[in-house]
Amino acid sequence: MPYVNIKITREGVTAEQKARLIQGATQLLVDVLGKNPKTTVVVIDEVDTDNWGVGGESVTVRRARGE
């Protein structure tokens, strides 16, 4: 049973976009590894930008600078 965990920052991702991520990740495992889509689990975790760091800074700080 494949398990895929997608982590994204919480910045207004729509339900439709999440559905497309789930469908796409599932299909990728079918196409590349021949996995059964009925047993493939995809979880999307949305992380606040204050809790996601890059280069020693939070994404919140980086976004405020326009990065």
DOLUM-776382 format. One record per atom (N, C-alpha, C, O): residue number from 1; z negated, x, y. Coordinates in steps of 0.02 Angstrom, whole numbers, plus 50000, padded with zeros to 5 digits. Each point is the difference from the previous one (the first is absolute). Example, Ala and Ser with C-alpha at 12.3 -4.5 7.8 and 13.67 -1.06 7.14 Angstrom:
<atoms>
<atom 1,<49610,50660,49716>> <atom 1,<50000,49955,50059>> <atom 1,<50000,50045,50060>> <atom 1,<49967,50052,49999>> <atom 2,<50069,49930,50054>> <atom 2,<49997,50042,50059>> <atom 2,<49963,49961,50055>> <atom 2,<49992,50025,50055>> 
</atoms>
This chain:
<atoms>
<atom 1,<50000,50042,49942>> <atom 1,<50000,49958,50058>> <atom 1,<50000,50045,50062>> <atom 1,<49948,50027,50017>> <atom 2,<50108,49981,50017>> <atom 2,<50003,50040,50060>> <atom 2,<49958,49969,50056>> <atom 2,<49997,49939,50008>> <atom 3,<49972,50104,50031>> <atom 3,<49960,49980,50058>> <atom 3,<50023,50041,50059>> <atom 3,<49998,50061,49999>> <atom 4,<50025,49904,50053>> <atom 4,<50024,50033,50061>> <atom 4,<49954,49980,50057>> <atom 4,<49987,49940,50010>> <atom 5,<49988,50109,50027>> <atom 5,<49957,49986,50058>> <atom 5,<50035,50025,50062>> <atom 5,<50011,50060,50009>> <atom 6,<50007,49894,50035>> <atom 6,<50033,50016,50063>> <atom 6,<49948,49995,50055>> <atom 6,<49968,49948,50008>> <atom 7,<50023,50105,50030>> <atom 7,<49953,50000,50056>> <atom 7,<50040,50005,50065>> <atom 7,<50042,50044,50008>> <atom 8,<49945,49908,50036>> <atom 8,<50034,49998,50065>> <atom 8,<49947,49988,50054>> <atom 8,<49946,49975,49986>> <atom 9,<50070,50044,50076>> <atom 9,<49955,49984,50054>> <atom 9,<50007,49926,50018>> <atom 9,<50053,49970,49994>> <atom 10,<49891,50002,50027>> <atom 10,<49999,49929,50018>> <atom 10,<50029,49993,50070>> <atom 10,<49964,50007,50050>> <atom 11,<50101,49980,49953>> <atom 11,<50034,49995,50064>> <atom 11,<50051,49944,50000>> <atom 11,<50058,50010,50020>> <atom 12,<49922,49932,49957>> <atom 12,<50043,49942,50006>> <atom 12,<50055,49993,49948>> <atom 12,<50053,49971,50015>> <atom 13,<49936,50054,49925>> <atom 13,<50049,49991,49947>> <atom 13,<49998,49927,49978>> <atom 13,<49947,49972,49989>> <atom 14,<50111,49998,50007>> <atom 14,<50004,49929,49983>> <atom 14,<49994,49988,49925>> <atom 14,<50010,50046,49960>> <atom 15,<49976,49892,50022>> <atom 15,<49996,49981,49930>> <atom 15,<50068,50011,49966>> <atom 15,<50003,50020,49942>> <atom 16,<50051,49967,50094>> <atom 16,<50067,50011,49973>> <atom 16,<50013,50074,49986>> <atom 16,<50027,50018,49948>> <atom 17,<49952,50025,50097>> <atom 17,<50008,50072,49989>> <atom 17,<49960,50024,49940>> <atom 17,<50024,50041,49961>> <atom 18,<49915,49933,50032>> <atom 18,<49959,50018,49942>> <atom 18,<50032,49977,49935>> <atom 18,<50001,50036,49950>> <atom 19,<50026,49903,50051>> <atom 19,<50034,49974,49941>> <atom 19,<50059,50045,49981>> <atom 19,<50011,50012,49941>> <atom 20,<50026,50011,50109>> <atom 20,<50056,50045,49987>> <atom 20,<49977,50067,49972>> <atom 20,<50033,50028,49955>> <atom 21,<49911,49998,50069>> <atom 21,<49972,50062,49973>> <atom 21,<49981,49990,49926>> <atom 21,<50014,50043,49958>> <atom 22,<49954,49902,50027>> <atom 22,<49979,49986,49931>> <atom 22,<50061,49994,49955>> <atom 22,<50002,50029,49946>> <atom 23,<50048,49933,50076>> <atom 23,<50061,49992,49961>> <atom 23,<50036,50067,49991>> <atom 23,<50023,50016,49945>> <atom 24,<49982,50022,50109>> <atom 24,<50036,50064,49997>> <atom 24,<49966,50051,49955>> <atom 24,<50033,50034,49962>> <atom 25,<49901,49971,50044>> <atom 25,<49963,50048,49958>> <atom 25,<50006,49980,49926>> <atom 25,<50008,50043,49957>> <atom 26,<49987,49893,50030>> <atom 26,<50007,49976,49931>> <atom 26,<50069,50016,49973>> <atom 26,<50007,50025,49944>> <atom 27,<50045,49961,50095>> <atom 27,<50068,50012,49978>> <atom 27,<50013,50074,49990>> <atom 27,<50037,50019,49954>> <atom 28,<49934,50024,50088>> <atom 28,<50008,50072,49992>> <atom 28,<49973,50023,49932>> <atom 28,<50032,50041,49967>> <atom 29,<49911,49933,50013>> <atom 29,<49972,50019,49935>> <atom 29,<50043,49974,49942>> <atom 29,<50006,50032,49948>> <atom 30,<50024,49910,50062>> <atom 30,<50046,49974,49950>> <atom 30,<50061,50045,49994>> <atom 30,<50020,50019,49945>> <atom 31,<50010,49998,50113>> <atom 31,<50062,50038,50001>> <atom 31,<49991,50073,49977>> <atom 31,<50041,50026,49962>> <atom 32,<49905,50005,50059>> <atom 32,<49992,50072,49986>> <atom 32,<49965,50012,49933>> <atom 32,<50020,50045,49963>> <atom 33,<49929,49915,50022>> <atom 33,<49960,50013,49940>> <atom 33,<50007,49948,49945>> <atom 33,<49971,50007,49946>> <atom 34,<50068,49940,50068>> <atom 34,<50010,49948,49951>> <atom 34,<49937,49959,49987>> <atom 34,<49992,49972,49946>> <atom 35,<49964,50023,50103>> <atom 35,<49937,49963,49992>> <atom 35,<50011,49925,50004>> <atom 35,<50048,49976,50032>> <atom 36,<49908,49988,49936>> <atom 36,<50003,49927,49999>> <atom 36,<49972,49973,50066>> <atom 36,<49942,50014,50016>> <atom 37,<50097,49949,50023>> <atom 37,<49976,49975,50064>> <atom 37,<49941,49951,49992>> <atom 37,<49961,49992,50047>> <atom 38,<50034,49976,49896>> <atom 38,<49947,49951,49989>> <atom 38,<49931,50033,49992>> <atom 38,<49948,49967,50007>> <atom 39,<50052,50098,49979>> <atom 39,<49936,50035,49992>> <atom 39,<49989,50053,50055>> <atom 39,<49953,50039,49996>> <atom 40,<50090,49961,50053>> <atom 40,<49994,50048,50055>> <atom 40,<49957,49970,50055>> <atom 40,<50012,49945,50025>> <atom 41,<49937,50093,49995>> <atom 41,<49953,49978,50051>> <atom 41,<50013,50041,50063>> <atom 41,<50005,50061,49998>> <atom 42,<50002,49904,50059>> <atom 42,<50008,50034,50065>> <atom 42,<49946,49974,50046>> <atom 42,<49993,49939,50010>> <atom 43,<49969,50107,50020>> <atom 43,<49948,49983,50047>> <atom 43,<50015,50032,50066>> <atom 43,<50017,50060,50003>> <atom 44,<49978,49902,50051>> <atom 44,<50010,50026,50067>> <atom 44,<49933,50001,50035>> <atom 44,<49968,49948,50008>> <atom 45,<50010,50111,50013>> <atom 45,<49939,50008,50039>> <atom 45,<50019,50012,50072>> <atom 45,<50039,50046,50015>> <atom 46,<49934,49914,50030>> <atom 46,<50011,50010,50072>> <atom 46,<49938,50034,50028>> <atom 46,<49944,49974,49993>> <atom 47,<50066,50083,50039>> <atom 47,<49946,50040,50026>> <atom 47,<50001,49998,50076>> <atom 47,<50053,50010,50031>> <atom 48,<49889,49978,50000>> <atom 48,<49996,50002,50073>> <atom 48,<50021,50069,50024>> <atom 48,<49984,50051,49968>> <atom 49,<50050,49952,50088>> <atom 49,<50023,50064,50026>> <atom 49,<49943,50047,50019>> <atom 49,<50009,50061,50002>> <atom 50,<49931,49912,50011>> <atom 50,<49942,50042,50012>> <atom 50,<49978,50037,49937>> <atom 50,<49967,50051,50003>> <atom 51,<50052,49923,49939>> <atom 51,<49980,50027,49936>> <atom 51,<50054,50041,49966>> <atom 51,<49994,50017,49941>> <atom 52,<50059,49999,50094>> <atom 52,<50056,50038,49973>> <atom 52,<50012,50060,50045>> <atom 52,<50015,49992,50059>> <atom 53,<49978,50067,49914>> <atom 53,<50007,50059,50041>> <atom 53,<50060,50042,49980>> <atom 53,<50018,50005,49942>> <atom 54,<50012,50026,50108>> <atom 54,<50056,50046,49991>> <atom 54,<49989,50059,50047>> <atom 54,<49989,49990,50060>> <atom 55,<50013,50069,49914>> <atom 55,<49993,50059,50043>> <atom 55,<49934,50004,50036>> <atom 55,<49996,50027,50055>> <atom 56,<49951,49947,49915>> <atom 56,<49934,50004,50030>> <atom 56,<49984,49946,50050>> <atom 56,<49948,50002,50033>> <atom 57,<50096,49949,49974>> <atom 57,<49990,49945,50047>> <atom 57,<50013,49933,49966>> <atom 57,<50038,49996,49952>> <atom 58,<49930,49952,50074>> <atom 58,<50015,49934,49974>> <atom 58,<50069,49977,50023>> <atom 58,<50025,50023,50052>> <atom 59,<50004,49933,49911>> <atom 59,<50065,49972,50019>> <atom 59,<49993,49961,50066>> <atom 59,<50047,49998,50039>> <atom 60,<49895,49972,49973>> <atom 60,<49989,49965,50063>> <atom 60,<50010,50046,50059>> <atom 60,<50033,49982,50049>> <atom 61,<49939,50078,49947>> <atom 61,<50007,50049,50055>> <atom 61,<50072,50022,50006>> <atom 61,<50027,50005,50056>> <atom 62,<50005,50008,49888>> <atom 62,<50070,50021,50002>> <atom 62,<50045,49946,50029>> <atom 62,<50046,50015,50039>> <atom 63,<49942,49923,49941>> <atom 63,<50041,49944,50027>> <atom 63,<49990,49993,50075>> <atom 63,<50047,49985,50037>> <atom 64,<49892,50026,49987>> <atom 64,<49985,49995,50072>> <atom 64,<50040,50052,50039>> <atom 64,<50017,49989,50058>> <atom 65,<49997,50067,49911>> <atom 65,<50041,50052,50032>> <atom 65,<50074,49989,49990>> <atom 65,<50042,50037,50026>> <atom 66,<49976,49911,49937>> <atom 66,<50070,49986,49989>> <atom 66,<50031,50035,49940>> <atom 66,<50061,50003,49994>> <atom 67,<49898,50023,49962>> <atom 67,<50024,50035,49940>> <atom 67,<50007,49952,49942>> <atom 67,<50020,50020,49946>> 
</atoms>
